[in-house]
Amino acid sequence: MLKDKRGIELGWEFIFTLLFVVAIIIIISFWIGSQASGSAMKKQILAKEICLLVTSAEPGTTIMIETEKKMSIIRQNTGIVVKESELDRGYFYDCYFKDNIDFSKKDDIMIIEIR
């Protein structure tokens, strides 16, 4: 059939390189879009504000935070993760709070109880 396969090899290298470059461009454009829209900054500020509120609150305090419907705040080990969706990696802020803090969500309100 084909004795000279150099052209086929060059074709696969070109297609792989093209797909790689297109993937990088798509990833960078999503990152720039999130930075330009301010969503990354919103997540960072919210996580830091919650950490400040929780660490400075006295026992017996209940903090209620109204969030956007798609926004979720999750306690993860020693920190807080703020996400906009399930696909979003979110922003993790290491807060070092104790085990006496409970996070729960009811509708659009995040309830944080300090025991």
N, C-alpha and C positions, 0 to 999 in steps of 0.2 A: 504494500500500500504506500505509506509515506515513509521514505527513507530519511528525509531531512525534516526533523521536528523542531528546529530552532525557532521558526515563526510561531509555533504554538506556545512554546515556552515564553517567548517575549509577550505574547498576548495575555497569558495568565499573570505575568508580572505587572503588566500595565493595568489590568483589571483590579488586581489586589491593591496596587498603589492608589488607584483612583478611588476605590471604596474606602481605603484608610483615610485619605485626605478629606473626602466628603464627610466621613464620620467625625473627624476632628473639627471640621467647620461647623457641623450641626451642634456638637457639644459646646463649642465656644460661643456660638450664637445664643443657645439657651442660657448659658452662664451670664453673658452680657445682658440678656433680656431681664433676668432676675435681678441683677445688680442695678440696672437702669430703672426698673419699676419700683424699687425700694422694698420689695418683699423680703429680701435677705436682711436688710436693716431693721425692718419691723420685727422679724423673728428674734434677732439679736437683742434688741431693746426690750422686748417682752420677756425674754428669758432672764435677762439681768434684773429687770424690775421685780419679777416674781421672786427671784433669789434674795434680793434686798428686803422685800416685804416679809418673806418667810423667816429669814435668819434674824430679823429685828423684832418679830412678833413675840408676844408673851404667851405662855400656855393658856389654853382656853379661848384662843382667838379663832374666829372663822373669817376667812377672806373669800369674797365672791368677786370673780372677774368675768365680765361679759366679753366674749370673744366672737369673732366672725364664725359663721356656721361651719366653714371648711377648716378652720384652725383647730388644732388639737395640742394640748399641753400634757406631756407624759413625764412621770417621774422615772428616772432610769438610774438605779444604784445610788450614786451620790450626787447626781445632777438632774437637770431639767432638759427635756427635748421639746422644742416647739416645731410643729409640722403644719404645712398647709394642706397636704393630702396624703393618702397612703403611699403614693409613689415618691413623694418628697423625702429626701434623706433627713431633712430637718436641721436645726441648729442645736447643738449640745453645749450646755453651759454647766461646768462643774461647780456645784454649790456647797457641797459638804454639809448638808443638813442631817439632822438626826432621824431616828426611826419613829419619832412621835408625830409625824406629819402624814396626813391622809389626803390623797387627791381623788376627787370624783367629779363627774360631769353630769349636768342636768340641762337638757336642751342646749342653749348657747351660753350657759353660765358654768364656769369652772369654779368648783368649791374646794377650798384648801382649809383643812381643819388642823390646828395645832393643839395637841393634847397636853 
